[in-house]
Amino acid sequence: MASTNLIPTRERLIFALDVPSKSDALAWVERLGDAVIFYKIGMELITSGEYFEVLRELDARGKKVFVDLKFFDVPATVASAVKGLTRYPVTFCTIHGNNAMMRAAAEVKGNIKLLAVTALTSLDQRDLDDLGFECDAQTLVLSRAKAALEAGCDGVITSGLEVAALRAQVDPRLIVICPGIRPISNTDDQKRTVDVAEAFALGADYIVVGRPIRNAENPRDAAEAIQTSVAEALANRQKI
């Protein structure tokens, strides 16, 4: 079942702004220019004390913001954190946790789209076994996605490897965001990966790309190449 989410094509690429300072963050925004509209800011920047300055600056420059802090605590504390974010121009926010935690956060999310983390793309089956999960990654992702939607979340973060199963078995309004996208061969810590074309062919709504852009000889050209791949993949998906 295809996604029913209507999203401008060039907003489907989200750049992972994994940097230690505001100056580094804004340098990347300048470097990438109009090749990137959507930015994910995660935990690395929070220790700089400049996290929310960057968030506001992104908004002032017409960019969209994905707060990726993966909140995990008792339900009331997570709800308070999510409610606090509603004061800022935030499109997406990530959350871990059980049903009570997700329900509490969903009740106060306002206009923020709440995303449940299913299974990190840096985890393979051996890692899941070590963590005590008595199932494979796909079963875990499907279970968490269904629970997240029932609890009032809007979408999930998941490897592209599980997208087809999500689209076949979960309501098509579920927002599906795939990190760990690797347009090139990689030897880093991302284990469950797909490329751009595959992610969208399988039914992803958004992709998150970091190092393949950041480590490119010309990052802006790399981002534009990915934007072209996104557009082509979506065009091919409509033909099916």
N, C-alpha and C positions, 0 to 999 in steps of 0.2 A: 504494500500500500504506500503510495507516494506521499511525501510531505505536503501539507496544505498551507505551509507558511510562505507568505509573499514577502520576499526580501530583495532589495536592490542588489544587483549582481556584484558591484564593487565593494559592498559592505560584507560580503561573505568571507573575505580574507581578513583574519584577525592576526595582527602582529604581536608576538609576545615581547613586551617591553621589560625584559629581565635585566635591569641595570641597577647600580647602587646609589645613584644620585639624580637630583632634578636636572642638573646640567647635562648629564649623560642622556637622560630621557628626552629632553628637548632637542638635543643634538640629533638624535635618531628621528624625531618628528620632522626636523628640518631636512635631514638627509633623504628621507623617504618621500616627502612632499605629498602630492596627490595620488601617489601609488598606493597609499594605505589610508583608509578612513577609520578603521576600527582597531583599537589598541587594548590589549590585556595587560593589566599591571598586577603583579603578584607579590610574593612575600619579600623578595630581595629589597625592594624599594622602601618597605615600611620602616625599616630600621634607620633610614636616613633622616626621618622626621619631616620629610618633604612629600610624602605620599599624596596628601590631599591637595597640596599646591600643584602637583603634576596633574592630578585629576581635573582640577578646575582649569588649568592651562589647556589641557586637551579639549575640553568643552569649548573654551573661548576660541580655539582654532577650528571649530567645526568638526571635531573628531568625536567618535563614539567610544564609550568606556566600558570595559568589562573588568570588574573587581574580582580578582581570583585569590581570595584569602582562605578559601575552604574552611569556613567556620565549623567548629566542632566543640561542643560543650553541653552543659545542661540546657534543656529547651528554653528556659527563660533568658539565659545569657545570650544564646544564639539569636533569639528574637530581638533582644535589645540591640545587638550589633547590627542586625539587618534593618531594624527601624531607624537606627542612627544613620545608616547609609542613604535613607530616603531624603535626607537633607541635601544630597549631592546629585549631580547629573550623571547617574549610573544607569546603564542599560541592563547589564547582566551581573549576577553575583553568585558565587559558588558556595555550596554547603555540603558537608558530610553528614552522616548521622542516621539515626533511627526515625521511625515514623513520627513519634512525638516531637522530636526536634524539627523535622521538616514542616509539620503542621503548625507549630508555634511560629516559625519563621514566615510561613505562607500567610498567616493571618495579618502580618504587619508589613508586608513587602511593598505595599503601595504600587507604584508603576514599575518597580524593578522586576525583571524576569529572573526568577530563582532557578538555579541550575544545580541538580544533584550530581555529585561525583559518583560514578559507578565503580570502575576498577581502573586505577592509574595505568597509563600506557607504558610506564616503565616496569610494570609487573608482568611476568609470564606465569605459566601454570605452576612452575616450581615455587615461585614466590607466593602465589596464592595458597599452595599446599602448606608452605612454611607458616603462613599467617592463620592457618586453621580453617580455611574455607573448604568444605567437603563437596565442592562442585567445580565445574569448569568455568572459564571466564564468561562465556556466553550466557550460561544459566544465571550466574551472579548478576550480570548486567541487566538481563531481562527482568529479573525479580526486583532489582532496585529501581529500574525505570518505571515499572508498573506501580510500585509503591510510591514513588516520587510524584507521579501524576495524580494518584488518588489523594495524596496529602496536600495537594495544592501547588506543587512546584510546576514550572513551565517547561523544563527540559532537562537534559542530561549531558554530561561530558563523558564521552566513551571513545574507545578505539574504533577506527573504521572497520575493523574485522567483525564487529558486532552490529553494524548499522543495518544490514539486510534483515537480520532477525528482528530487530526493533521495528523496522518498517512493516514487517509481515505480521507482528503480533501485538503492537502497541498503537494506540490512537494516533492518527497522522498529524494531530495538532502538536504532538510532542516536538520540542525543539531539540535537534541533535547537533552537537558540536564535537568535532573530532580534532584533538591535538595530536602531536607526534607525527605530523605529516612530513614525509620525506621525499621531495621531488628528486633527490639524489641518493645514491647509496650511502649508508651511514654506519658508523661503528660506535655511536654514542650510547647513552643510557636508555634510549627509547627502544623498546623491544617489539611491541605490538603495533606495527606501523602500516600505513598504506600511502599511495601517492595521491596527488590532487584529483586526477581523473577518476580513479577508483573510488575515492571517498564520495564524490558527487554521484557517480553512477549507482552506488549502493543506496543513496538517499540522504546524505548529510545535508544539513542546512548551512553550516559554517565550518571552516577549518581554522585551526590555530597553527601558525608557522613562526618559528623563532630562528634557530641556528642556520637553517638553509638560506635565510635572507641575511642574517647578521654576519655570517662567515663568508658570504659571497664577495668576490672581487669588486663588484659594483652592486651594492644592496638594492638600490632603487631599480636597476634593470632586472634584478632577480625578482623583486616584488611585482614588477609589471609583467614579467614572464608568467608568474603564478596567476596574476589576474587574467591573462589571456587564456591560460589553461582552465581556469574556473569557468569563464564564459563559454569556451568550447565544450566543456563537460556538461554544462547546463543545457546547451543547445542539443547535444547528443541525447541527453536524458529526455528531452521533450519529444524526440523522434520515436522513442521506444513505445 
